Amino acid sequence: MSHDAQVYVRSQTEFEYIKQKRKKDMRNQVTTFAIMIFLTLIAFTTVAAGFSVYLIVPVILLLAAIQVVLQLYYFMHMSEKNHQVAAFFLYSACLIAFTFILTFLTIIWWG
Protein backbone atom coordinates (compact mmCIF):
# COMPACT_ATOMS: atom_id res chain seq x y z
CA MET A 1 0.00 0.00 0.00
CA SER A 2 1.12 3.46 -0.80
CA HIS A 3 1.52 6.08 1.87
CA ASP A 4 1.71 8.88 -0.66
CA ALA A 5 -1.95 9.82 -0.35
CA GLN A 6 -2.39 13.54 -0.54
CA VAL A 7 -4.85 15.41 1.62
CA TYR A 8 -6.47 18.51 0.18
CA VAL A 9 -7.25 21.17 2.76
CA ARG A 10 -9.74 23.84 1.74
CA SER A 11 -8.96 27.47 2.29
CA GLN A 12 -11.25 29.63 4.37
CA THR A 13 -12.60 31.27 1.19
CA GLU A 14 -13.48 27.90 -0.36
CA PHE A 15 -15.09 26.79 2.89
CA GLU A 16 -17.24 29.95 3.06
CA TYR A 17 -18.24 29.61 -0.60
CA ILE A 18 -19.34 26.00 -0.11
CA LYS A 19 -21.18 26.93 3.08
CA GLN A 20 -23.09 29.74 1.33
CA LYS A 21 -23.92 27.51 -1.65
CA ARG A 22 -25.29 24.76 0.57
CA LYS A 23 -27.29 27.30 2.55
CA LYS A 24 -28.81 28.66 -0.67
CA ASP A 25 -29.59 25.13 -1.93
CA MET A 26 -31.28 24.23 1.35
CA ARG A 27 -33.33 27.42 1.28
CA ASN A 28 -34.47 26.61 -2.27
CA GLN A 29 -35.47 23.08 -1.29
CA VAL A 30 -37.44 24.21 1.76
CA THR A 31 -39.19 26.90 -0.26
CA THR A 32 -40.04 24.42 -3.00
CA PHE A 33 -41.34 21.94 -0.43
CA ALA A 34 -43.58 24.64 1.06
CA ILE A 35 -44.91 25.51 -2.40
CA MET A 36 -45.68 21.84 -3.09
CA ILE A 37 -47.54 21.52 0.23
CA PHE A 38 -49.54 24.63 -0.70
CA LEU A 39 -50.39 23.15 -4.14
CA THR A 40 -51.50 19.92 -2.46
CA LEU A 41 -53.74 21.88 -0.10
CA ILE A 42 -55.30 23.66 -3.08
CA ALA A 43 -56.04 20.28 -4.68
CA PHE A 44 -57.64 18.92 -1.50
CA THR A 45 -59.64 22.12 -1.06
CA THR A 46 -61.07 21.96 -4.58
CA VAL A 47 -62.22 18.40 -3.96
CA ALA A 48 -63.58 19.09 -0.47
CA ALA A 49 -65.44 22.23 -1.62
CA GLY A 50 -67.53 20.11 -3.95
CA PHE A 51 -66.74 21.91 -7.19
CA SER A 52 -67.74 20.45 -10.52
CA VAL A 53 -65.73 17.51 -11.82
CA TYR A 54 -65.08 19.50 -14.98
CA LEU A 55 -63.21 22.06 -12.87
CA ILE A 56 -61.55 19.68 -10.41
CA VAL A 57 -59.87 17.38 -12.93
CA PRO A 58 -58.03 20.07 -14.95
CA VAL A 59 -57.00 21.90 -11.77
CA ILE A 60 -55.58 18.75 -10.20
CA LEU A 61 -53.78 17.79 -13.43
CA LEU A 62 -52.28 21.28 -13.69
CA LEU A 63 -51.15 21.21 -10.05
CA ALA A 64 -49.68 17.73 -10.55
CA ALA A 65 -47.72 18.89 -13.59
CA ILE A 66 -46.35 21.86 -11.64
CA GLN A 67 -45.30 19.56 -8.79
CA VAL A 68 -43.55 17.17 -11.18
CA VAL A 69 -41.51 20.03 -12.61
CA LEU A 70 -40.63 21.32 -9.13
CA GLN A 71 -39.60 17.86 -7.96
CA LEU A 72 -37.43 17.26 -11.00
CA TYR A 73 -35.64 20.55 -10.83
CA TYR A 74 -35.14 20.94 -7.11
CA PHE A 75 -35.33 17.52 -5.47
CA MET A 76 -33.83 15.48 -8.29
CA HIS A 77 -31.16 18.18 -8.89
CA MET A 78 -31.96 18.54 -12.59
CA SER A 79 -31.21 22.25 -12.37
CA GLU A 80 -27.55 21.56 -11.64
CA LYS A 81 -24.81 21.37 -14.25
CA ASN A 82 -23.77 18.13 -15.97
CA HIS A 83 -27.25 16.60 -15.92
CA GLN A 84 -27.98 17.09 -19.61
CA VAL A 85 -27.96 13.39 -20.55
CA ALA A 86 -30.29 12.44 -17.71
CA ALA A 87 -32.57 15.37 -18.57
CA PHE A 88 -32.62 14.31 -22.23
CA PHE A 89 -33.71 10.76 -21.38
CA LEU A 90 -36.26 12.01 -18.88
CA TYR A 91 -37.82 14.47 -21.32
CA SER A 92 -37.79 11.84 -24.07
CA ALA A 93 -39.63 9.43 -21.79
CA CYS A 94 -42.18 12.13 -20.92
CA LEU A 95 -42.76 12.83 -24.61
CA ILE A 96 -43.23 9.14 -25.38
CA ALA A 97 -45.60 8.72 -22.41
CA PHE A 98 -47.63 11.77 -23.45
CA THR A 99 -47.88 10.47 -27.02
CA PHE A 100 -48.87 7.02 -25.75
CA ILE A 101 -51.62 8.39 -23.50
CA LEU A 102 -52.89 10.78 -26.17
CA THR A 103 -53.01 7.95 -28.70
CA PHE A 104 -55.03 5.66 -26.48
CA LEU A 105 -57.40 8.44 -25.42
CA THR A 106 -57.97 9.23 -29.08
CA ILE A 107 -58.62 5.56 -29.88
CA ILE A 108 -61.07 5.23 -27.00
CA TRP A 109 -63.00 8.41 -27.76
CA TRP A 110 -63.22 8.05 -31.56
CA GLY A 111 -62.92 4.29 -31.83
N, C-alpha and C positions, 0 to 999 in steps of 0.2 A: 504494500500500500504506500501511496505517495503522501508525504507530509508537506507537499508544496501547495496545499490549498490556500487560495488567497481569500481574504475577508474584505469585503467592500464596506466601508463605513460612510454613511451619508453625512453630508455637511448640514449645518443648521438650516441653511437656505432650502436645501432639498427636503429636509424633514418638514419645514413649515409649509412648503408648497404641497407636499403629499397630504399633510394634515388638512389644509384648506380645501383641497380637491375632494377628499373623502367627506368632509363636512358638507360641501355643496352637493355631492352625490346623495348623501343621506337625506338632506333637506328635500331634494327633488323626489326621492322615493316616498318619503312621508307625505309630501304634498299630493303626489299622485295617488297614494293609497287613500287619502282623505277624499279626493275627487271621486274615486271609484266607489267608496262607501256612499257618498252623496248620490251618485248615479243609481246605485242599487236601491237606495231609499226612494228615489223618484219612481223607479219601476214598481216597487211594492205599493207605493201610494196610488199610482194609477190603477192598479188591480184592486186595491182595497176600496177605492172611491166608487167603484162600480161604473166606470166609464164604458162606452161602447167598445166592443171587440175590435171594430174597425179603427179605433183610435189606439187601443192598447197594444195591438200586435206591431204596428209600425214603430211606435215609441219604444217598445222593449227591444225590437231588432236594432233600432238606431243606437240605443244606449249600449247594447251588447257589442256592436261594432266599435263604438268609441272605447269601450273597456278593452277590447282585444288590441286595439292600436296602442293604448296606454301600457298594457301589460308587455307587449312586445318591445316597445321602445325603452321603457324604464326598468321593468323587472327582468326582462330577458337580455338587457344590455345591448339591444340592437342599435341604439343611438351612438355607441362607441365606435372608434375606428377599427379597421381590420375585421369587420363582420360582413363584408360585401357578399361573399360566397354564400354564407348562411342566409342572408337576407334574400338573395336571388332565389335560392331553393324554396324558401318560405313563401315568397310572393308567387313563385311559379305554382306551388301547391295550392295556394289560395285561388289563383286564376283557374286552375283545373277543377277545383272543387266547386267554384261558382258556376263554371260552364256545365259541369255535371248536374248540379241541382237545377239550373235553369232549363237544361234539356229535359230532365224528367218532369218538371212542372209543366213544361210546354206539352209534352206527350200526354200527360194526365188530363190537362184542361182541354186540349183540342183533339184528343185521340178517340 
